[in-house]
Amino acid sequence: MKCTIKNEAEKEAFIHVIYQTEIKGYYRAEFTKIRRKRSLSQNNLCWLYLTIGEQETGNDRNDLYAYFLNSYPTTKQIEICDEICSIPITSSAFNTIQMTNFIENIRRELAQMGIHTPDPESDKCLEIFNHYHERGII
């Protein structure tokens, strides 16, 4: 029997199974706390913060995303006909540092609006993400 125990009733049921099992050979027993990954990917974190902004302001998160891209433009250099041009890019083309800066800008501006966002490394951050994800909001 292999299972995940989430509450006292499930723990009691598991213990009952163990007590009722007649030992006729070797068994493996393990009871350990499940450790979840403690941080979200940068993309998930970005959309979590935008969703929090959506919930708090009433603005669509895609509109907030466009607003932040416009407020904090990130560009890359390309060459067209021997001329170097600077073009704006979206988060799908950001490198890790650019995405980190974008997320920090979103978080800072939301804080200036009085909107609290959880610390990226906190358990609360993952809980809030899972809450929205389970409800199909993210």
Secondary structure, 3 states (H helix, E strand, C coil): CCCCCCCHHHHHHHHHHHHHCCCCCCCCCCCCCCCCCCCCCHHHHHHHHHHHHHHHHCCCHHHHHHHHHHHCCEEEEEEECCEEEEEEECHHHCCHHHHHHHHHHHHHHHHHCCCCCCCCCCHHHHHHHHHHHHCCCC
